[in-house]
């Protein structure tokens, strides 16, 4: 077994630009394999309104465009996909009908901040359609590119990803695309376990567990590993109380502080790393906490995320049999 060259990135949140950069990076950096951790899904749908007079109205983040020009629309679509947003065309009447549900189509995950609880409706159905359609586009693109380069992609969702994401990935599993969540996979002599779930967050995302429940899940996965000295953990949430899980402190309105930070990682993840000491532990979830630390013998990495700017943050990791030989953070 020679040196295994891994390219790892995480939290690209529906940015097509970042996903395509990720696939290209495998060849650019000379990686043997790519590991793409959650979160894969975006957070909102931006409506483009079709008015009765045939004009299109785009109004998002202070930018308003009223146009009949198809080139303007193509630019808007590209910009939204670049930033990790979904978009859809709606008549004014259709848009108003959706708004009656009480959940803004522009920001469907703001329930906690608004202190409301909303039932499922057409907005939720549309969101699932948007998420799964983009995942299919990505995986078709990946299969085409990877089949030519002979590279492999190990893909794991995150706490922001709906269960339907798993179904789509399984549809596209092949020699080049491997679904790696909640199981052990073999990678060139290294055993890797994957876990998409996180500890509790203020936003009630689709995959959250208590620390006790996370510990049970991790223990089940760890029990499948034969050689911990060369093993890889790919657990979406980082270990608690480290430089990899720091975020701005939130007030009771979920507004971030400009001066105080807090730790929001998982104690169960920290406990597992301390107890089992795998060779490498890969994480994401906390976009602003890019870094590398050691917990005992284990090299622990969070490459961070800057997907809203179309920037792919990643890390190249070079593994010998029982040693992390080198790592290089990447950004581009």
N, C-alpha and C positions, 0 to 999 in steps of 0.2 A: 504493500500500500504506500503510494507516494504522497506528496503534499496535496491536500484537497483545497481547492480555491473556491471560496464561497462569496457570492455577492448577496448581501441582505439589506432589504429596505422594508419599511412599514408605514402604515397610516397615510396612504395616498388618497383616500377619501374621494373616489370617483374622478380623480384628475386623469383624463385620458392622456394628457401630455406626459405626466409622470409615469404612467404605465408603459407607454411606448419607450420612454427613456430607460425604464427598467429593463425591458427586453433587449434593447440595444446595448445596455451596459454590460450584459453578460459576455458579449463578444469584445466590446471596447476594452474592458478590464481583464479579459482573458480568464473569466470565471469558468469553473467546471459546472457549477450548478448555481441556480438562483433560489433564494428563499424569500418569498413575499408574505409578510405577516399582515394581519388585519390592522387597521380597519380599511376595508375595500370600498365601502359604500359612501355616498355623499349624504348631505344633511338636508338639502332643500331642493325644491322645484321652482324655477323662475318662469312665470307665465309670459308669453308673448301674445298680446291681445289682437285679435282680428276685428277691426271695426267695420260697421255696416258700409262705409264708403270705400272699403278695400284697403285702407291703410293698416299698418302694423304698429303697435305701440309696445315698446320695451321700456320699463321703468324699474330700475334696480340700483340700490346703493347710491342714490343721488344722480344717477345718469338716466336721462330720458331721451329716447329716440322715437320719432314718429316718421315712418318711411313707407314707400312702396317699392323701394329698391331691393332686389333680391341679393345683391352683393352686400348690402348693409346687414341683412338677415344672416347671411353666411358668416360674416364677421362676428355677429352677436353669438351665434351658435358656437363658433370656435372659442370665443372668449369664455363662455360659460363652461364648456367642457374642460377648458384649460384650468379654470379655477376650481373644478371639482363640483360643479353644480349641474343639476338636470334642468331641462327646459321643455316646455310644451306649448303648442299653439291652441288658443281657446277663443271662441267668440266672447264678446262682452257678456252675453246672457249666460253662457256656460261658466264663465269665471264667477259671476255673481251667485250662481247656484252653488258652486263649490264653497264660496265664502260663507254661505248660510250654515254650513256645518259647524262653524265656529273655530275651525282650525285653519290658520293662514297657510295657504299653499306655499308662500315664500319661505316660511320658517316653521316646519311641522314639529320640531322638537323643543319648542319653547314653552311647553305646558307647565313645567316646574316653576319657571320664572314668573309665569302669569298666574300661578296658583289655581290652575283649573285642571279638570280631568275630562278628557274627551273620548267619546266612543269611536269605534272604527266606522269608516264611511268611504265615500268615493275617493277622497283625498288619499286615504291609506291604500286603496286599491291601485290608484295611479302611481303612488310612490313605489309599491312593489314592482309594478310593470317597468318603471324607469330604472330601478336598481338592477333587475334581472336582465333587461335588454342591454344595458351597458356592459354587464358582466359577460354576456354572450358575445358582444362585439369584441371585447378584450381577449377572450379566450380563443375566439376564431383567429384573431390577429396573432396571438401567441403561438398557436399550433402551426400556423403557416411559417412563421419565422423560426421557431425552434426545430421544426422538422428538417429545415435546411442546415441549421448550425449544429444539430445533434446535442444541444444543451438541454438540461432538465430544469423544470420549474416546480418547486415545492411550495404550495400555496395554502395559507391558513387564515381563516377569517378572524375577526375581532369582536369586541363587545358591541360595537355599533352595527354589526352586520346581522340582517334578518336571517331566519332559518332558510329562506328561499335561496340565499346565496350558496349554501352548501349543495342544494339540489342542482344548481346550475354547474358548479364546479365538477360535481360527480358526472354530469352529462358529458363533460369535455375531458374526463380523465383519459390519458393515453400514455404512450411511452415517454412523452415529453412533459406532460402536465400531471402532477401527483397531488391529490388532496391529502393533506397531512395533519388534519385536526383530530384530536382525541384518540390518537393511536401512535404506535411506534413505526417508523420507517427506517430502512437501511440506506445509508448514503456512503458509498465507497468505504465500507468497513466501520463507519460511525453509526451508532444508533441515535435517532432523534425522536423525541416526543413533542407533540404540539398541543397547545391548549388555547382556545380562543376566548374563554370566559374571563371576566374580571371580577374584582371585588365590587362592592356597592359604590355607585356614583350618585350625584345629585340629579342626574337626568334620566334615571330609570331606563337604561338602554336595554336592547334585546337579550344580552347575555351577561347577566350578573348573578353572583352567588355570595353567600356569606363567606367569611374566612374559613369557617369550619367546613362548609361544603366544598370550597376550593381545595382545601387540604385533602379531602377524600378523593377528589378527582385526580389531583397530582399523584397521590399515593398509588392509585390504580394504574396510572401510566408508568410511574417509576418501577413498579413491580415487573414490568415487561422487559426492562433493560438487563442485559447480561453483563456488560462491561462498562461500568460507570466511568472508568478512567478516560475513555475515549468518547463518552456520550455528549450529546447536545440537547439542551433544553430550549424549546422555542415556546415560551409562555408569554402571551400578549402583554399582560400587566407586569411592570417591573417590581423588584423587591422594595419593601417599605423602608423608609428612613435612610435613603441613600441619595447621592446626587442625581440618580436616574429617575426619581419620582417627585421632583419638586415642581410645584405650580404656584402661581399667584394666589394668595389667600382670598377666599370668596366671602362676601358679607351675606346677610340673610336674604338679599335680593339677587344673589348669585352674581354680583358684580365683582370683578377682580381688583385686588389691591395693586397699587403701583409701587409699594415698598415692602410688603410682607409676603412671605412664602409659606407653603405648607406641604407636607408629604402625604401623598395619596396612593402610594403603591400598596402591595399586598403583603401582609405578614405571613400568609401561608406560603407564598413564593419565596420570601426570604428564608423561612424555616427549611424549605425543601433544598434550597441551594446550600445552606449551611450544613445540613444533615448529610446530603448525598455527594456533594462536591463533584459535579460533572465537569468535563473539560471546558465547556463553553455554554453560556446561557444568553439567549438573544431575546430582546424585549422591545416594546414600543409604547403605545398608549399615551405617553406624556410627550407631546411634541417638542416642548421647549427644553427638555432635559437630555440633550445629546451628550453622550459621554461614555467612558469606559472605566470600570473599577475592577478590583479583585475582591472576592469573598472567599477567603482561604485560598485554595488552588484554582478556583473557578474564575475565568475571565467573563465578565458580565458587561453586555453592551446594549445601549439604546442609541440608534443612529439619529433619532429625532425626525421631525417632519416640517416641511415648509411648502406643502402642496398648494396652498392658495396662491403662491407666487409662481407656480409652475416649476418649482425647484425640487429636484429629486435628491434627497439626502440619503446616503447609504453608507455601507462599510464593506470593504473587502477583508475577509479573514482567511488566513493561511494556516491550515491545520496539518501537523504531522500526526503520527499515530496517537500519541498521548500528550501532545504539546501544541499550544497556540504559538506558532513561529513568528507571526507578524499580523498586523492589522493596519488598514489605511482608511480613514474616513474620506468619503467622497461627497461632492456637492456640484450639481450642474443641471 
